[in-house]
Amino acid sequence: MTTTQTYGDVIYNCVACGADKIDFWRQKDYQYTEGSTAKVFHIYRCKSCGTGFLNQPPHRQWLKSIYQYSGQALTQAISLDEVLVREVEFPNCTVDAQRMAQQADELNKSGNYRALDIGSGFGFYTRGLRRLGYRTVSINPGEYENQVFKDLNGDEPLPIMFEDYQSEQKFGVVVMSQVLEHLLEPDVAVAKVVGLLESGGLLACAVPNYASFLVKLLGTRDNACLWVPEHVNYFTKQGLVSLLERNGLRVLKTEQISRVPTNAVSRRLGLKGSLAAVIDAAVGLAQLPFTGLMNVLGLGIYITVYAEKI
């Protein structure tokens, strides 16, 4: 069996707060492709901050073999037009990119207008930062996303893992949206980000919420957070804040974000045409008060944290 199909090292301390009080939570079996051998993943949870993580996680080469093509579960190339159609049907990346870029810019007190987009995906975050006047460096290993990025922005990100990125320049803003949950050593990654930030610079970080209502409702059937083997870490707000603060960042603001595709019900029921449109509209209206309440209660689907380098 090659390293692309094997597990990594056993973990003895929480990946977020560093505590050694960890125990087994649940097992999740996942078959990555049809016809392949089902893999078993053990999810552990920290008793101190509530953060979860795979123990043992996938070997680093296993993850690299996935991310060289896509970090978004794409099994083949996708066009910019297809991505934009998805965004019209369910505005997601475009909305988050504008929100996070704007908030990061407002909180950036460094006077440095260079930005680093780690795990740049389809390129919406880089585009949002450029529209605010930032000179950007983008990093993303995924071939499929990088082609869309090029069609959207006119250039290409560095096709490497963040672990392999080296730079002498400092940045006023670093964006990590839906990235930290993918990294085998989040503590090392955050320390590296701090080293790349200018004093007064801002890290904007978004991750799935391990304490979300979806995880509580679905357990290991949830894939928004508990998506294996790509997601190796499952952060709570407490754990993420602890991770950032332990590495010399000051948390300025946290947000809970919940957004459910309005066509989730009609698609599952196989509805078409006007009936599907009516159902979609009803789902869109009904979810607003519910998701708003979940966010207030700390049960939102995603957590966004803005943290300043002191």
N, C-alpha and C positions, 0 to 999 in steps of 0.2 A: 504494500500500500504506500503511495507516495505522500509527501508532505502536503500536497494539495487536498488530501482527504483525511488528515489526521488532526488530533487535538493538540493544543498547546500545553503549557505548564499549569499545574495546580495553583490556585490562588488562595492565600492564607489571610489576607487583609482586605478590607473594603476598598474598592477602587475609587471611592469618593472621599470618605472621611479618614480612611486609614485604620479604622478600628479592627481589632482581631475577633470581635464577637460576631461571627457570621455562622449561618446554618442553612441547611438545604430547605428550599421552598417547594419547588415543583419540577417535574420533568416535562420536557417538550420534545416530541418526536417530529422530525421533519424530513420529508423526501424532496430533495431540491429539484430534481428533474425526473420525469417519468421513466421508469425502468431502472433507476439508480437505487442503491441500497439505502434504506431509511437510516438516518442518523439520530442518535439520542443525545439530547443536551440537558444538562442539569443546571437549574437556576438556583443560585444561592441569594440570600438576603441578609443585609447588615442589620443587626439588632439596635444599632445606635442611630443611624440616619435613615434607615429604611430602603436604601439603594439596593438594587439587584444586579446580578451579573452572571454570565455563564461561567461555570467552573466544572470542568476545564473548557476554556474557550477554543475556537478553531485555531489551528496553527496559522502563523502570519502568512505563510505561502498560500494557504488555502484561501484566505481573504483576498490576497493579491490576485489570485487566479480569477476571482469573481469581479473585483473592482477594475481590472484592466479593460473590461467591457462596459460595466455599468454599476452604479451604486444605487440604482432605483429599480432593480429587478427587471430591467429590460433584457429580453432574450434575442433581440435583433435591432438593427438600426431603426431610428425614428426620424421623421422630418420635422423641421420647424413648423410647418403648416399644421401637422398633426398635433404638435404640442400646443400651438395657439388655439386650435379648435377645442382641445381639452380645457384650456384656461377660460374660454368663453362659456363652456358648459358648466364648469366648476372653478371659478376664480380661486386660486390657491397660492401658487408660487408668486404670481404677479402681485397679489395683495400683500403677502408676507414680505416680499422684497422691498416694496415701497415703504411699508411700515417700519421695518427694521433699519433700513438705510436712513430714513428720516430721523428716527429716534437716536440712532448712533451718532449722526451728524450733530444733533442738538446737544448731546452729552459729551462730545469730544472737545476737551479743553486744552489739547496739546498744541494747537496751532499748526499741526502737521496734517496735510491733506493728501497723504498717500494711504491707500487702503489695501488690505490683503483679504481676498475672498478664498477661504479654505473649503474645499469640496464644492466648487462653484456650480456644479450641475449644469442646467440648461443655460445659465448665464443671466438670469433675471436680477440677481443681487448685484453682480458686477455692473449691469446696466443701470440699476437704481443708484449706485454709488457714483458712477460717472455723470449721471444727470445732475448730481449735486456738486460736481466740480472736482471729484477725487481722481487722482492718478492711481490706477489699480494694477495689482498683480493677482492673478487667479491661478488656483491649483486644483486639478481634478484628473484622476487617472483614467476615467471611464471614456472609452473611445466613442460610444454611442452618444453620450451627453455632449462631448466636446465638439462633435460636428454640428449639433444644434447651436451650441454656444457660438461657434464661428459664424453661422448664418445669421444669428441674432446681433452679434457685436462686431463682426468684421475681423476678429483676430481669434487666437486660440489660447486656452489656458496652458500652463505647464502640465504635461501629462505624467505627473508623478504623485506618489503618496506624500502626505505632509511630513512623514518621518524622514523623507529624503530631501526635503527642501532646506537650503542654506542661503542666508542673505546677511549682508552687513548693514543694509538700510533699515531704518525704523519706520513704523507706521503709526498713523493717528487713529485708525480704525481697523479692527480685525473682525471679520464676520465668520462665524461657524454655525451655519443653519443645518440642523439634522446631520451633524458630523460626529460629535463627541461620543455618541452611542455606538459608533462604528469602530472606535479606536481601542486597541488592546491595552494601551497604557495611557489613560486619560490624564493622569497626574503629570506624566512626562510631557504630554502634548500641551497642557495648560502652562506649564513652566516655560516651554519653548515659546508660546505665544507671548507671555510676559516679557521675555527677552527681546521679542521683536517689536513690542509696543513702545512708543514714546511715552515719557512721563506725562500723565494727564490724558493719555490715549484711552480708547474705549474698546472693549471686547463685547460684541453682541453675539450671544450664544442661545440657540434654540434646540431643545431636545424633546422627545416624547416623555410624557409624564407617567411614571410607574404607579403613581397613586391615582390615576384617572378613573373615572366611572366606567370606562370601557374595560380596563384590566379587572376591576372589581366585579363587573357583570359577566365578562366572558372568560376570565381566568386565562389559561394558556391558549385558548382559541383566539385571543386578541392578537392581531398582527401589526397594529399601528405602533405599539411599543415592543411587544415580544415577538419580533420578526427574526427568526434564526435561519442561517448562522450569521447574517450580516450585522444584526444588532447584538453586541456583546455586553453592553452596559444598559441598565435601566434606572434612570435617575429619578429621585424625588427632589422636590424643591430644596429641602434641608440638605440633602447630599450634594446637590450641585453648588449651592451657596458655600458649603464647607470646602468643596474642592477648589473653588475660585479663591476664597479667602485664605486658604492654606498656602496658596502660591503668590500672595502679595497683591491681590486685587481687592478693591472695595466695591461691593455690590451697591449700585445706585437705584436700580429699579427691577422689579420682576413682574411678569405678565402671565396670565393663563389664557390660552387660546384654544377654542373648540370650533371645529368646522366639519360638518358632515355633508357629503355630496347629496344634493337634493334629489338626484335620480336613483338613490340607493334602493328605495322600495320598488319603484317601477321596473328597474332593471332586474331585481330579484324575482319579481312576479312575471316578467316577460311582457310587460305592457308596451303598447306602441301608440303613436298618434296623439289625438286630443285627450284621451283618457290618461295617458302617461303625463301629458303636460299639466293636467289638473292635479294629479297626485303629486307631481314634483313641486308645484306651487304650494300645495298644502304642507308638504314636508318642510319646505323652506320657511314658511311662516311659523310652523309649530316648533321648529328647533330653536328659534331665537330666544324665547324665555327660558327654555330648559338648559341650553348650553350656557346662557348667561349666568344662571344659578350655579351650574357646575363650576364655572370659572371662579365665582365668588367664594365657593366652598373649598377651593383648592383641588377640585376633581377634574379640571380641564384636561383636554387630550394632549396639549403641548405646553411646555414651559419656555418662556423667553427671559433671559437674564442679561442685564446691561451692567458691566463692571469696569471700573476705572483703575488704571495702573497708578498706584500712589507715588 
